Amino acid sequence: MFRRTVYDREILLLAVPAFGALIAEPLYVLTDRAIVGRLGTPELAGLAIASAILLSAHAILIFLAYGTTGLVGRLVGAGSLRRAAEQGIASWR
C-alpha cells in the first residue's frame, strides 16, 4: 500500500523533469515521422534510418548522464561544489 511521506513533493519535483528528459527524444522522432510521412516513402525511409541511428546513440550514451548525476549530486550534497563542477566537466572528456 502506498503511504504518503514528507518527501513525496520533493520526489515529484525531481521525477517530473527527469521523465520529461527521458521522453523528449522519442517524442521528437515521432513528430518528425508524422511530418515527413506526408512527403513520401523515400523521405520516410531516410528518416527511419536517421532515427534508428539517433535513438541508438541516445540509448548507448545515456549512461553518461546517469553516472555523472549521482556522483555530482553526492559532491554537491557534501558541499564540494568545485569537485562537483570538475566531475561534470571531466565526464565529457
Salt bridges, closest charged atoms under 4 A:
GLU86 OE2 - ARG82 NE 3.44
